[in-house]
Amino acid sequence: MLNEDYDNELVRIQEQLTREQIHGLERCFRQFAGFPHFDELMLLSFKLNLGLNMII
């Protein structure tokens, strides 16, 4: 039971970090929205890469 609680808490922390990191990226992209290279496609790419890195 203790190991299961630990695993659940670890997953919760990893999910929270992922959300916080994604929100940080979104804030950065909003700041640089005027630049042509910082668009929604690049933001989506970062989100996907971040998600994959958390899985691997």
N, CA, C and O atoms as a CHARMM CRD file, in Angstrom:
* protein
*
  224
    1    1 MET  N      0.82800  -1.19800   0.00000 PROA 1      0.00000
    2    1 MET  CA     0.00000   0.00000   0.00000 PROA 1      0.00000
    3    1 MET  C      0.86900   1.25800   0.00000 PROA 1      0.00000
    4    1 MET  O      0.57000   2.21900  -0.70800 PROA 1      0.00000
    5    2 LEU  N      1.93000   1.25300   0.78200 PROA 2      0.00000
    6    2 LEU  CA     2.81000   2.41600   0.85400 PROA 2      0.00000
    7    2 LEU  C      3.47200   2.68500  -0.49400 PROA 2      0.00000
    8    2 LEU  O      3.57900   3.83700  -0.91500 PROA 2      0.00000
    9    3 ASN  N      3.91500   1.62800  -1.17100 PROA 3      0.00000
   10    3 ASN  CA     4.53100   1.79600  -2.49100 PROA 3      0.00000
   11    3 ASN  C      3.53700   2.36000  -3.49800 PROA 3      0.00000
   12    3 ASN  O      3.88900   3.19200  -4.33400 PROA 3      0.00000
   13    4 GLU  N      2.30100   1.90100  -3.41100 PROA 4      0.00000
   14    4 GLU  CA     1.27100   2.39100  -4.32700 PROA 4      0.00000
   15    4 GLU  C      1.00500   3.88100  -4.08400 PROA 4      0.00000
   16    4 GLU  O      0.85300   4.64800  -5.03400 PROA 4      0.00000
   17    5 ASP  N      0.95000   4.28600  -2.81600 PROA 5      0.00000
   18    5 ASP  CA     0.76400   5.70300  -2.48500 PROA 5      0.00000
   19    5 ASP  C      1.93300   6.52900  -3.01300 PROA 5      0.00000
   20    5 ASP  O      1.73900   7.61500  -3.55900 PROA 5      0.00000
   21    6 TYR  N      3.13400   6.01200  -2.84800 PROA 6      0.00000
   22    6 TYR  CA     4.33500   6.70400  -3.32700 PROA 6      0.00000
   23    6 TYR  C      4.28000   6.85900  -4.84300 PROA 6      0.00000
   24    6 TYR  O      4.55100   7.93900  -5.37000 PROA 6      0.00000
   25    7 ASP  N      3.93000   5.77700  -5.54600 PROA 7      0.00000
   26    7 ASP  CA     3.84400   5.82200  -7.00900 PROA 7      0.00000
   27    7 ASP  C      2.78900   6.82400  -7.46700 PROA 7      0.00000
   28    7 ASP  O      3.01500   7.58400  -8.40900 PROA 7      0.00000
   29    8 ASN  N      1.63600   6.82200  -6.79900 PROA 8      0.00000
   30    8 ASN  CA     0.57100   7.76200  -7.16100 PROA 8      0.00000
   31    8 ASN  C      1.00900   9.20400  -6.94300 PROA 8      0.00000
   32    8 ASN  O      0.72500  10.07500  -7.76500 PROA 8      0.00000
   33    9 GLU  N      1.69700   9.45300  -5.84300 PROA 9      0.00000
   34    9 GLU  CA     2.18200  10.80400  -5.55700 PROA 9      0.00000
   35    9 GLU  C      3.24200  11.22400  -6.57100 PROA 9      0.00000
   36    9 GLU  O      3.26500  12.37500  -7.00600 PROA 9      0.00000
   37   10 LEU  N      4.11000  10.30700  -6.94300 PROA 10     0.00000
   38   10 LEU  CA     5.13800  10.59700  -7.93800 PROA 10     0.00000
   39   10 LEU  C      4.50600  10.97200  -9.27300 PROA 10     0.00000
   40   10 LEU  O      4.93400  11.93100  -9.91600 PROA 10     0.00000
   41   11 VAL  N      3.50000  10.23000  -9.68800 PROA 11     0.00000
   42   11 VAL  CA     2.79400  10.53100 -10.94100 PROA 11     0.00000
   43   11 VAL  C      2.13800  11.90300 -10.85600 PROA 11     0.00000
   44   11 VAL  O      2.19000  12.67700 -11.81200 PROA 11     0.00000
   45   12 ARG  N      1.52100  12.20700  -9.71800 PROA 12     0.00000
   46   12 ARG  CA     0.85500  13.49700  -9.54400 PROA 12     0.00000
   47   12 ARG  C      1.86400  14.64300  -9.64700 PROA 12     0.00000
   48   12 ARG  O      1.58900  15.65900 -10.28500 PROA 12     0.00000
   49   13 ILE  N      3.02400  14.48100  -9.02400 PROA 13     0.00000
   50   13 ILE  CA     4.06500  15.51200  -9.07500 PROA 13     0.00000
   51   13 ILE  C      4.57400  15.69000 -10.50000 PROA 13     0.00000
   52   13 ILE  O      4.76600  16.81900 -10.95100 PROA 13     0.00000
   53   14 GLN  N      4.79400  14.58800 -11.21400 PROA 14     0.00000
   54   14 GLN  CA     5.27100  14.67600 -12.59600 PROA 14     0.00000
   55   14 GLN  C      4.25200  15.38300 -13.47800 PROA 14     0.00000
   56   14 GLN  O      4.62500  16.18800 -14.33000 PROA 14     0.00000
   57   15 GLU  N      2.96300  15.08800 -13.28100 PROA 15     0.00000
   58   15 GLU  CA     1.92700  15.75300 -14.06400 PROA 15     0.00000
   59   15 GLU  C      1.89300  17.24200 -13.75300 PROA 15     0.00000
   60   15 GLU  O      1.72800  18.06000 -14.65700 PROA 15     0.00000
   61   16 GLN  N      2.04700  17.59900 -12.48600 PROA 16     0.00000
   62   16 GLN  CA     2.03800  19.00700 -12.09400 PROA 16     0.00000
   63   16 GLN  C      3.22800  19.74200 -12.70000 PROA 16     0.00000
   64   16 GLN  O      3.08100  20.85300 -13.20800 PROA 16     0.00000
   65   17 LEU  N      4.40100  19.12700 -12.64800 PROA 17     0.00000
   66   17 LEU  CA     5.58100  19.74900 -13.24500 PROA 17     0.00000
   67   17 LEU  C      5.36500  19.96900 -14.73400 PROA 17     0.00000
   68   17 LEU  O      5.72200  21.01600 -15.27500 PROA 17     0.00000
   69   18 THR  N      4.78600  18.98700 -15.38400 PROA 18     0.00000
   70   18 THR  CA     4.54000  19.10100 -16.81600 PROA 18     0.00000
   71   18 THR  C      3.61900  20.28000 -17.09900 PROA 18     0.00000
   72   18 THR  O      3.88400  21.07400 -18.00100 PROA 18     0.00000
   73   19 ARG  N      2.53500  20.39800 -16.33100 PROA 19     0.00000
   74   19 ARG  CA     1.60200  21.51200 -16.54000 PROA 19     0.00000
   75   19 ARG  C      2.29300  22.85200 -16.28700 PROA 19     0.00000
   76   19 ARG  O      2.11100  23.80100 -17.04900 PROA 19     0.00000
   77   20 GLU  N      3.08000  22.92700 -15.22300 PROA 20     0.00000
   78   20 GLU  CA     3.78200  24.17300 -14.91400 PROA 20     0.00000
   79   20 GLU  C      4.78100  24.52100 -16.01100 PROA 20     0.00000
   80   20 GLU  O      4.91200  25.68800 -16.38000 PROA 20     0.00000
   81   21 GLN  N      5.48100  23.52900 -16.53200 PROA 21     0.00000
   82   21 GLN  CA     6.44800  23.77600 -17.60000 PROA 21     0.00000
   83   21 GLN  C      5.73800  24.23800 -18.86700 PROA 21     0.00000
   84   21 GLN  O      6.21100  25.14600 -19.55100 PROA 21     0.00000
   85   22 ILE  N      4.61800  23.62300 -19.17700 PROA 22     0.00000
   86   22 ILE  CA     3.85200  24.00800 -20.36300 PROA 22     0.00000
   87   22 ILE  C      3.33100  25.43400 -20.20900 PROA 22     0.00000
   88   22 ILE  O      3.38500  26.22000 -21.15500 PROA 22     0.00000
   89   23 HSD  N      2.82900  25.76900 -19.02900 PROA 23     0.00000
   90   23 HSD  CA     2.33500  27.13100 -18.81300 PROA 23     0.00000
   91   23 HSD  C      3.47400  28.14000 -18.92800 PROA 23     0.00000
   92   23 HSD  O      3.28000  29.24000 -19.44500 PROA 23     0.00000
   93   24 GLY  N      4.65000  27.77100 -18.45300 PROA 24     0.00000
   94   24 GLY  CA     5.81900  28.63900 -18.59800 PROA 24     0.00000
   95   24 GLY  C      6.16600  28.86500 -20.06000 PROA 24     0.00000
   96   24 GLY  O      6.47000  29.98600 -20.46800 PROA 24     0.00000
   97   25 LEU  N      6.11900  27.79800 -20.84500 PROA 25     0.00000
   98   25 LEU  CA     6.37900  27.93400 -22.28200 PROA 25     0.00000
   99   25 LEU  C      5.33600  28.82200 -22.94500 PROA 25     0.00000
  100   25 LEU  O      5.66500  29.65100 -23.79400 PROA 25     0.00000
  101   26 GLU  N      4.06800  28.64500 -22.55200 PROA 26     0.00000
  102   26 GLU  CA     3.01100  29.46400 -23.13500 PROA 26     0.00000
  103   26 GLU  C      3.23100  30.94100 -22.82200 PROA 26     0.00000
  104   26 GLU  O      3.02400  31.79400 -23.68600 PROA 26     0.00000
  105   27 ARG  N      3.64500  31.24800 -21.60500 PROA 27     0.00000
  106   27 ARG  CA     3.92900  32.64200 -21.24800 PROA 27     0.00000
  107   27 ARG  C      5.06300  33.19600 -22.11600 PROA 27     0.00000
  108   27 ARG  O      4.98100  34.32200 -22.60500 PROA 27     0.00000
  109   28 CYS  N      6.10600  32.40900 -22.30200 PROA 28     0.00000
  110   28 CYS  CA     7.23200  32.84400 -23.14200 PROA 28     0.00000
  111   28 CYS  C      6.77400  33.10500 -24.56900 PROA 28     0.00000
  112   28 CYS  O      7.15700  34.10500 -25.17600 PROA 28     0.00000
  113   29 PHE  N      5.96300  32.21600 -25.09900 PROA 29     0.00000
  114   29 PHE  CA     5.51800  32.38000 -26.47800 PROA 29     0.00000
  115   29 PHE  C      4.61400  33.59100 -26.62800 PROA 29     0.00000
  116   29 PHE  O      4.64600  34.26200 -27.65900 PROA 29     0.00000
  117   30 ARG  N      3.80300  33.88100 -25.60600 PROA 30     0.00000
  118   30 ARG  CA     2.96500  35.07700 -25.68000 PROA 30     0.00000
  119   30 ARG  C      3.83100  36.33700 -25.70400 PROA 30     0.00000
  120   30 ARG  O      3.50400  37.30700 -26.38800 PROA 30     0.00000
  121   31 GLN  N      4.92800  36.31900 -24.95900 PROA 31     0.00000
  122   31 GLN  CA     5.82100  37.47700 -24.92800 PROA 31     0.00000
  123   31 GLN  C      6.47400  37.71000 -26.29100 PROA 31     0.00000
  124   31 GLN  O      6.72700  38.85100 -26.67800 PROA 31     0.00000
  125   32 PHE  N      6.74100  36.63200 -27.00700 PROA 32     0.00000
  126   32 PHE  CA     7.41900  36.74000 -28.29900 PROA 32     0.00000
  127   32 PHE  C      6.46200  36.54500 -29.47100 PROA 32     0.00000
  128   32 PHE  O      6.88100  36.16700 -30.56500 PROA 32     0.00000
  129   33 ALA  N      5.18500  36.80200 -29.24200 PROA 33     0.00000
  130   33 ALA  CA     4.16500  36.53400 -30.26100 PROA 33     0.00000
  131   33 ALA  C      4.38400  37.33700 -31.53800 PROA 33     0.00000
  132   33 ALA  O      3.94000  36.92000 -32.60800 PROA 33     0.00000
  133   34 GLY  N      5.05500  38.47200 -31.44800 PROA 34     0.00000
  134   34 GLY  CA     5.27300  39.30100 -32.63100 PROA 34     0.00000
  135   34 GLY  C      6.32300  38.75300 -33.58100 PROA 34     0.00000
  136   34 GLY  O      6.38500  39.15800 -34.74100 PROA 34     0.00000
  137   35 PHE  N      7.13800  37.84800 -33.10400 PROA 35     0.00000
  138   35 PHE  CA     8.18600  37.28700 -33.95000 PROA 35     0.00000
  139   35 PHE  C      7.61700  36.14200 -34.78800 PROA 35     0.00000
  140   35 PHE  O      6.88400  35.30100 -34.27000 PROA 35     0.00000
  141   36 PRO  N      7.94900  36.10500 -36.07500 PROA 36     0.00000
  142   36 PRO  CA     7.33300  35.11500 -36.96800 PROA 36     0.00000
  143   36 PRO  C      7.66500  33.66200 -36.62200 PROA 36     0.00000
  144   36 PRO  O      6.90000  32.76700 -36.98000 PROA 36     0.00000
  145   37 HSD  N      8.76300  33.40800 -35.94800 PROA 37     0.00000
  146   37 HSD  CA     9.14400  32.02100 -35.68400 PROA 37     0.00000
  147   37 HSD  C      8.47200  31.43900 -34.44500 PROA 37     0.00000
  148   37 HSD  O      8.52800  30.23000 -34.22200 PROA 37     0.00000
  149   38 PHE  N      7.84800  32.27400 -33.65200 PROA 38     0.00000
  150   38 PHE  CA     7.19700  31.81100 -32.43200 PROA 38     0.00000
  151   38 PHE  C      5.69900  31.76000 -32.66300 PROA 38     0.00000
  152   38 PHE  O      4.98400  32.71000 -32.34500 PROA 38     0.00000
  153   39 ASP  N      5.22800  30.66800 -33.20800 PROA 39     0.00000
  154   39 ASP  CA     3.81200  30.55400 -33.52100 PROA 39     0.00000
  155   39 ASP  C      3.20800  29.35900 -32.79400 PROA 39     0.00000
  156   39 ASP  O      3.88400  28.67400 -32.02700 PROA 39     0.00000
  157   40 GLU  N      1.94100  29.12500 -33.04600 PROA 40     0.00000
  158   40 GLU  CA     1.22700  28.04900 -32.35900 PROA 40     0.00000
  159   40 GLU  C      1.79000  26.66500 -32.69000 PROA 40     0.00000
  160   40 GLU  O      1.79200  25.77500 -31.84000 PROA 40     0.00000
  161   41 LEU  N      2.25900  26.48600 -33.90100 PROA 41     0.00000
  162   41 LEU  CA     2.81900  25.18900 -34.27400 PROA 41     0.00000
  163   41 LEU  C      4.06500  24.87900 -33.45500 PROA 41     0.00000
  164   41 LEU  O      4.25600  23.74300 -33.02000 PROA 41     0.00000
  165   42 MET  N      4.90800  25.87500 -33.24600 PROA 42     0.00000
  166   42 MET  CA     6.10800  25.66400 -32.44000 PROA 42     0.00000
  167   42 MET  C      5.73000  25.37800 -30.98800 PROA 42     0.00000
  168   42 MET  O      6.34500  24.52700 -30.34400 PROA 42     0.00000
  169   43 LEU  N      4.72900  26.07900 -30.47300 PROA 43     0.00000
  170   43 LEU  CA     4.27200  25.83700 -29.10600 PROA 43     0.00000
  171   43 LEU  C      3.75800  24.40700 -28.97300 PROA 43     0.00000
  172   43 LEU  O      4.06500  23.72300 -27.99600 PROA 43     0.00000
  173   44 LEU  N      2.98600  23.96100 -29.93900 PROA 44     0.00000
  174   44 LEU  CA     2.49000  22.58900 -29.91700 PROA 44     0.00000
  175   44 LEU  C      3.64400  21.59900 -29.95200 PROA 44     0.00000
  176   44 LEU  O      3.61100  20.58200 -29.26000 PROA 44     0.00000
  177   45 SER  N      4.64800  21.88200 -30.74200 PROA 45     0.00000
  178   45 SER  CA     5.82400  21.02200 -30.82100 PROA 45     0.00000
  179   45 SER  C      6.51100  20.90400 -29.46200 PROA 45     0.00000
  180   45 SER  O      6.88900  19.80800 -29.04700 PROA 45     0.00000
  181   46 PHE  N      6.67400  22.03300 -28.76900 PROA 46     0.00000
  182   46 PHE  CA     7.28200  21.99900 -27.43900 PROA 46     0.00000
  183   46 PHE  C      6.43600  21.19200 -26.46700 PROA 46     0.00000
  184   46 PHE  O      6.97000  20.42400 -25.66700 PROA 46     0.00000
  185   47 LYS  N      5.11800  21.35800 -26.53000 PROA 47     0.00000
  186   47 LYS  CA     4.22800  20.61000 -25.63900 PROA 47     0.00000
  187   47 LYS  C      4.37300  19.11100 -25.87500 PROA 47     0.00000
  188   47 LYS  O      4.46600  18.33100 -24.92700 PROA 47     0.00000
  189   48 LEU  N      4.39300  18.71500 -27.14200 PROA 48     0.00000
  190   48 LEU  CA     4.51800  17.29500 -27.46300 PROA 48     0.00000
  191   48 LEU  C      5.86500  16.74400 -27.01900 PROA 48     0.00000
  192   48 LEU  O      5.93600  15.65100 -26.45900 PROA 48     0.00000
  193   49 ASN  N      6.93100  17.49200 -27.26600 PROA 49     0.00000
  194   49 ASN  CA     8.25800  17.04600 -26.84700 PROA 49     0.00000
  195   49 ASN  C      8.35800  16.93800 -25.34000 PROA 49     0.00000
  196   49 ASN  O      8.93400  15.98200 -24.82100 PROA 49     0.00000
  197   50 LEU  N      7.80800  17.90200 -24.64100 PROA 50     0.00000
  198   50 LEU  CA     7.83000  17.87700 -23.18400 PROA 50     0.00000
  199   50 LEU  C      7.06600  16.66400 -22.66800 PROA 50     0.00000
  200   50 LEU  O      7.51600  15.98500 -21.74500 PROA 50     0.00000
  201   51 GLY  N      5.91000  16.39600 -23.26700 PROA 51     0.00000
  202   51 GLY  CA     5.12300  15.23500 -22.86300 PROA 51     0.00000
  203   51 GLY  C      5.86400  13.93500 -23.12000 PROA 51     0.00000
  204   51 GLY  O      5.84800  13.03500 -22.27900 PROA 51     0.00000
  205   52 LEU  N      6.50600  13.82700 -24.26300 PROA 52     0.00000
  206   52 LEU  CA     7.25800  12.61100 -24.57900 PROA 52     0.00000
  207   52 LEU  C      8.44900  12.43800 -23.64700 PROA 52     0.00000
  208   52 LEU  O      8.75900  11.31900 -23.23800 PROA 52     0.00000
  209   53 ASN  N      9.12200  13.54100 -23.30600 PROA 53     0.00000
  210   53 ASN  CA    10.25900  13.45300 -22.39300 PROA 53     0.00000
  211   53 ASN  C      9.83800  12.98200 -21.01100 PROA 53     0.00000
  212   53 ASN  O     10.60300  12.29300 -20.33600 PROA 53     0.00000
  213   54 MET  N      8.64800  13.33800 -20.58500 PROA 54     0.00000
  214   54 MET  CA     8.17000  12.90800 -19.27300 PROA 54     0.00000
  215   54 MET  C      7.81700  11.42100 -19.28800 PROA 54     0.00000
  216   54 MET  O      7.90600  10.75000 -18.26000 PROA 54     0.00000
  217   55 ILE  N      7.42000  10.90600 -20.44900 PROA 55     0.00000
  218   55 ILE  CA     7.05000   9.49200 -20.56700 PROA 55     0.00000
  219   55 ILE  C      8.28700   8.61300 -20.62800 PROA 55     0.00000
  220   55 ILE  O      8.33300   7.54500 -20.01700 PROA 55     0.00000
  221   56 ILE  N      9.28600   9.06800 -21.36600 PROA 56     0.00000
  222   56 ILE  CA    10.48900   8.25700 -21.59500 PROA 56     0.00000
  223   56 ILE  C     11.35700   8.18100 -20.38900 PROA 56     0.00000
  224   56 ILE  O     12.40600   7.53700 -20.42300 PROA 56     0.00000
